[in-house]
Amino acid sequence: MRAVKITGAVLTACALAACTDSAVPQTAPTGTPPGLDRFYGQKAAWKDCDGDFQCATVEVPLDYARPGGETIRISMVRLPASDRSGRVGSLFTNPGGPGASGVEFVRKTARAFSPELLRRFDIVGFDPRGVGASAPVRCLDGPGLDRFFSTDSSPDDQRETDALANESRAFAESCRTGSAARLPHVGTLNAARDMDILRAATGDRKMTYYGASYGTYLGAYYADQFPKNVRALVLDGAVDPKQTATGLLVEQAKGFETALRSFAEDCVKTSACPLGATADAAVDRVSALLRQADERPLTNRRDSRKVTESWVVMGIATALYNKESWPFLRQALSQAVGQGDGTQLITIADLMVERRPDGTYSNQVAANMSVNCVDKPNPPDARTYGESVAEARRSAPRFGPFVVWGGLPCVYWPAKPEAEPKPPTATGAAPILVIGTLRDPATPYAWSEALARQLDSGVLLTFNGDGHTAYLQGDRCVTQATDRYLTTAEPPPNGTRCG
């Protein structure tokens, strides 16, 4: 991602009572179940771990209903504030997913935050439970995931539907084999409880947080459970908690259709566009490419995998996340349309699922499925699930089946949600800033509008732009409004528009 910088006035010292006191002893919040005090009494033991970064782990209970039982350790990393005398506190971050490593996000991206935030905050990343280095869940191996992602995710007949169901069932069964004891406990509500223990372990009296994509969902449920501990929360590219499990996928597919249209309109303005002279023609050409790959996979010059329709859709979707990727998508589509060569598309797709050149994967895919499957109730069988697919196909013909069928393993999941969490209101919390991007492919703008309304103290900032989330895109208006809020805890006026 491109680095961003702030211009204009910034506040100095600990203005407007914004500072946190890292020396204050931490105790469990009022009403905390017995047995959790010892977790709140921890102090993170930071150690140098990679250049300017410091690492630590913090102990939390695996099952919050049994705090005296098995424990796990949550991995953290921080880039310390450069101005220790003007330090506000910790800025906790989560890059989304679910399943993305917050530790790797900070290692790779911390310096993309503005100079003002780097000066005033320790930029903190953590791997939520089940993710990365924090008691990771284990499911399919590399060849198993290759097979899962190569399976036709837009089945045209019962044979193809059965094949997809069999691969989805195998995914769920592999997670039972690899991580049965952890699966019931990796949901968002527990990860949010962990966050408050991490806050206490860093010495911060209240939580300052930047969450992107799924990180907004995690942040919203943190605020709902610990409203009095909220100092300033930025929720960028929001997820709507009121959506059902399949409803989220249907709406997300529509978001990718919107982003594809925006890409097409941009593409046809260039002489290098391989898709035709009009946006309509370009979108139709993408549809034709998907039909072609469904009938006969594209060639792959990199490894032995066949570039099936599923890999093609994933490659396109991945590139739509960031407008800076659009030139690479044009090039990949030029090879695919002109030569039947899907090498670049599958290479781009590998970025989404964190497939390494040696054929192994990070645990991001396993963690993503594990969290999603226990966060919300899912349809009871593949037939019922298919009703949502039919809805998605009508409203998002290119992305709908691929996105919605991708959640089918949840039908066979060995750990079921105890109850669907109530939409968060965070009653009593300080103002919470929600940022929505108008043409966001993965988290449609309407979700940010919805979350800002649901939160009692929600404040909406709109970015008129493309790509997934807004802050790290470098728009000066978004940067200044967000930085001022994080530094002073004063949000911009509700309804502010940027871009």
N, C-alpha and C positions, 0 to 999 in steps of 0.2 A: 504494500500500500504506500501511497505517496505521503511524505511527511507534511504536516500542516504547521503553520505558525500564526500567532496572534498579532494583530496590529491594533493600535489604539490604546486607550488608558487601561491600566490594571490597578488593582488595589494592593497596598503594601501592608505589612505587619498582620496582626490578627484582627482585621476589621470586622465590625458588626458582630462581635461574639462568634465568629465563624470557626475559631480554632478548637481543636480537640486537645485534651490533656493526656499525653501518653504515659504520664506517671501515675495516673489515678488507678488504684486497685480495682479490679473488676469482680463483680458478683453476678450471680444468676438473676435474670429478671424476676420481678414479683410474680408469683403464681407458677414458677417453674416446678415441674414434678420433682419429688425427692430423689436424690441420687445424682443430679446433674451438677451440683455445686463444684465437685472436684474438676469437672471439665472446664468450668468457667474460671477456675483458679489457675489455669495454665498461663505461662508466659512464653511466647514464641522465642526459641533460641536461634536467632538468625546467624548463619555462617556464610562467609564468602563462598560462592559456588561457580561463578563464571564471569570473569572480568569485574564489572561494576555491580553485578547482581548478588543478592543474598538469598539463601534458601532456608526453609524450616519446615517441620511437620508438626501437626497438632492432632491430638487424640480426640476422637468422638465416639459415641456409642453406635454400634451397628443398628440396633433397634432402640429407638427412644422410649418405647414402652418398657424396656428392660435395661435401664442404664447401668446395672451392675453386671450385665452379661458381656458378650464379645465386643471388643472395640476395634476400630480401624483408624488409620492415620491419613489425614488430609495433607497433601503436598502443596506448598506455597513457594512463591518466588517474589522478590520485590526489587525495584530499582529505587534506591533511597533518594529523597528529595535533595536537590543540589544546594538549597538554601536552608540549612538546619535551623537557623534563628527565625526564619519566616515561615517555617513549616506549618501547614494546617493540620495534616494528619495523613492517614492512609486513604488512597483512592483504590478501592477494590474494583476489579473488572471481571467480566465474563463475556467471551466472544460469541456465545451461542451454541448451536447444535440442535438438541442436546448432544453431548459427547465430545465437543471440541475441548482441547486442553487449554485451560487458562494459563498454565505455566508456560507452555510454548508460545501462546499469544503474547505474553509480556516479554518473553525473551526476544521475540522477533519484531514486536510492534510497539513496545513501550515508548520508544523515541519518536514515534509518529504523533504522540500527544503533543499539545502545544508547549512551547518553552515555559509559559507561565505555570502550567500544571506540573511540568517536570521540576520546576523550581520549588513549588509549594507543597507537593504531595509525594509520598512514597507510592509509586505505581505498583499495585499488588495484584498478582494473578494466582489462582488456585485451581487445581483439578477437582471438580465436584466428585463426590463419592461415585465409584464405578468407572471413573474416567482416568485415563493416563496413568499417573503414578499413585492414585488414591484408591486402593483396593479395586483394581480394574476388573470388570466382568470379562469373561472369556467365552467366545462362541465359535463360529466357523473359522477354519484356517484359511490361508490364502487361496488354495485351489477351490475350496468350498465357496468362498465369496465370489471368485471369478465365475463359478457356475451359477450362483444366485443372480448376479448382475447380468449375466448373458441370457438368462431365461426370458422369453417373450413376455414383456410386461404390458402388452396390449393384445391379449389373446383374442383370436377370431373364432374359435370353436371350442367345443368341450375338451378335446384332447389337449389343446394348449392351456386351457384353464386348469385342467387337472395337473399338468406339468408344473404350472406356477404354484398351485396349492401344495404339491409335493415338496418343492424346494422351500417354500415358506414354512412348512411343517418341520423340515429338516433343520432350518435355521433355529426355530424355537427349541427343538430337541437338543441341538448342540449347546445352547445356552443353559438348558437344564443340566446337561452333563458337566459343563465347565464352571457354572457359577450358581447352582441352585440355592445355596444359603444366602447369597447376596441379592438375588433378583427382587425379593419382596421389598427391599429397603432402599432402592436407588432412586426413588421418585423425588420430584421437585420439593415437596413439603419437607422431606428430611434434609435435602441439600440446603434449603433455606435455613433450617435450624442449625446446620453446621456453620453457615455463614456468621451467625451471631456468636458462636463460640470462637470463630476466627477473629471476629471484631474484638472480642474481649482479650484474646491472646496477643493481639498487636497493641493493646493498651488504649484503643480508641473508645471514647465514651459513647459516640454515636457513629452510625454507618454513613460513609460517603461512597458512592458506587456508580460505575458506568457499566450498563449491560446492553449488549447488542443482540437483536433477534431473539432466540430463546432466552438469552440473558435478561430480557425484559420480563418474561414470564417468571423466571426465578426471582428477579428483583421485586416484582409485584407481590409475590407470595411471602417474600421476606418482610416487606412493609406491612402486609396484612397480619402477620404473626407477631411482629415487633414494631408496631407503629411509633411507640415512644422513643425507639432507638434510631429513627430515621433523621439524618441531618440533611443530606441532599442525594437524591437518586435520579440519574439520567437513564431513561429507558428508550433506546434508539432502535427503531424498526420493530414496533411492538407486535406481540402475539395477543390475540383476543381470547381471554380465558373463558368466555361464555360459549365459544365454539365447541362442538362435539369433536371427538377424535377424527372421524371421517370428514366432518364439516371443515375442519382446519385444512385438510388435504385438498378438498374440492376448491376452497377459496384460494389456496396457495397456487393451485394449477391455473386458476384464472389470472393470478398475478404474473405468472410466467408468460401467459398469452399476451397480456398488456405489454410486458417488457419486450417480447418478440416483435410486436407491432412497432414499438419505438425504435428497436434496432433496425427493422426493415426500412422505416422512414429515413433513418440516418444512412443506411447502406446505399440506398438508391441515389443519394446525392453525390456519391463518389464514383469515379470511373472504374474502381477496382471491385465493385459489387458484382458477385457472380449470380445474383438471383433475379435479375430482370430490371426493368426501367421504372416500375411503380411499386409502392408498398404492398398492394394487393397481390401483384405478381410474385413478389419476393416471398410473402407468406405462403402462397400456393406452391412455390418451388420447394420450400421446406417440407410441406406436406408430401409432395411427390418423392422427396428424398427419403422420408420415413417409410413410405410404402415400398420404395425400392429396397431399402435395408431389411424390411420385414420379409420380402420375398427372397432376397439373396444378400447375405452380409457383405459389407464393404471389405476391402483388403486392409491388411494390417502389416506394415513393414517393420514393426518394432518387436513384436512377440507373437506367440502362437494363438492368441485369442481372436475369435471372429468378432468383427465390429457389427453386432446385431443392432436392430432398431433401438433396443434399450440403451446400448452404449451411445448411440447417436443422439438420442434425446437427452441423456445425461450430459454429454459434452456440450450441447447447445445451452442447456439450462445452467451449467456451471459458468460459462462465459457471460451469460446475461447478468450474473451477480454484480459485475463491476463494469462500468462503461469503458474503463481503460482496457478491458479485454476485448472489446468489440473488433479492433483491427485483427486480432488473432482469430476471432471467430470467422470473420470474412475470409481469411486465408484458409482456415480449415474447411469451410463450406465450399470454397473454390476447388480444393482438391477433391472433396467428396462428390460434388455435383459434376465436375468436369472429368474426373479420372476414376471415380468409384473408389477412391482411396480414403479410408477412415482413420488413418494413423494419427493425424493431428487431433481429430475429435476424441478418440479414445484416450489420448495423452492428456487432453484437457479434463476429460471425465475423471481420470485417476486423481486429479487434484481434489475433487469433491469428496471422494471416498477414502482419501489418504492411502492410496496404493503405492507402494514403493517400487522402484525399478526391478528389485529382485523378486517381486511377486508376493511379498508379504504386505500386510496392512497394519496400520495402527489399530487401537481398539475403538476408534471413533464410531465405526458402523455398529459394533456390538453395543456400545454405550448408548448410542442414539436410539436404537430399537428398544433397549432395555428400559430406558426412562420413559419413552413414549408409551410403551405397552402397559406400564403400571400407573401412569398419570391419569388416564381417563378410561372409562369403560369402552369396550370395542364391540362391534357386531358379533353375534354368537357363532356365525358360520360363514363360509365363503359365499353362499348364495345371497345371504342378506348383505354381505359386504359388497357384492357385485351391484346392488342397487345404487350405492353411492358412486360406483365406477360409471354406471350408466348416466347418472346426473353429471358427472365430471366430463364425460365424453361429449355431452351436448353443449356444455358451456365452455369447455376448454379442449377442443378436439385433438390438438397436438400433444398437450402435456397431461391432460386429465387422467387417462388410464395409467400412464407411467407413474405419476405422483401418487394416486390413490391406491393402486394395487401394491405399491411399495410398502404399505403398512400391513399387508395381509398376515405376516408372521404373528401379529398381535392376536389374531383369532385363535391361535394354537399356543399362546404363551403360557408357560407353567406357573407364573405368578400373576394373580389377578389384582386389580385395584380394590382396596377395601371400600372406598366410596369416592365418587367424583367430587373433587374439591369445589367448594363454593367459590363463585367469582370473588376476587379480592376487592375490598373497599378501602382498606388501610385507614379506617376511621381513627382520627386523632394524630395522623402523621403530618409532618411538615410538608410543604409543597413538593410535589414530585413532577419532574419535567419529562414529558413524553414527546419524542421526536418521530414524525412520520414523513417518509419520502413518497411523493405522489405516484411515481412509477416504479416502486420497489417490486422486484419480481417475486421475492420469497415471503415477504410479510406485507401484504397489501395495505395501502394507506388507510383503508377503512378500519383496520385493526387498531391502528394508533388512535384514531378518533374514538373507537369504542373503549379502549383501555383508559384514555384520558377522562372519559365520562364516568366509567365505573369507579375509578379512584376518587375518594371524597376530596382529595387535595390535588387532583391531576391538573396539569397545565400543558396545553398542546402547542408545540412548535412545528410548523409545516415547512418542509423543504421541497421546492419545486425542482425536482431533478430525477435522474435515473440512477439505477444501481441499488444495491442492498445496503440499507442504513445510510446515515448522513454525516456524522461527525468527522470521520476520518477521510472524507472526500475533499476536505480543504476549503469548503465554502466559508468565506470570511464572516458572513452574518451568523451562520450556524456556530462557528467556532467561538466568536465573541460572546454570543448569548449563553452558550454552554459553559464556557470558562468562567464567566462572571457568576453564573449560578453555582457552580461547584466551589468557587473560591469564597463567595459571600453567603451562600444559601438563599440568595434572592433570585427567584425565577424571572424570566421575561414575561411580559403581559400575555395572558392566555389568548391564543389565536394568532400569535406572531407568525409571519410568513417570511421565508428566506428564499434565495435563488432567483 
